[in-house]
Amino acid sequence: MKERLRARIEPAEASDGQLKVILDSATALYLKLKYPYTFYPADADGNPFLDFIAQDWILRCAAEMFFKTGADGQTGNAENGISRSWDNGTVSLGLIREIVPVSGVARAASAT
């Protein structure tokens, strides 16, 4: 997924380490939003199962995080005719609203 992120942020450059940290953060945010009350589906090694739609969301989220690097939570800036301002949070609310949470049903503990 690193190479897909690298292609998305081109012509900007980032090290493999930076891309890994950003992808890990975006993946953690996706899992936290998608599965707030339940365990996420994972393979035998414990890696989360991410379908194409989830991977696309994570890449868009990671790109947004990358371009906000160094200006976390910036709420306004205008310089040489360029203005930037971001809402509260790690990523835009529009991106967050795309995630539909999955919840489980509470189960009573069995007495054994």
Secondary structure, 3 states (H helix, E strand, C coil): CHHHHHHHHCCCCCCHHHHHHHHHHHHHHHHHHHCCCCCCCECCCCCECCCHHHHHHHHHHHHHHHHHCCCCCCCCEEECCEEECCCCCCCCHHHHCCCCCCCCCCCCCCCC
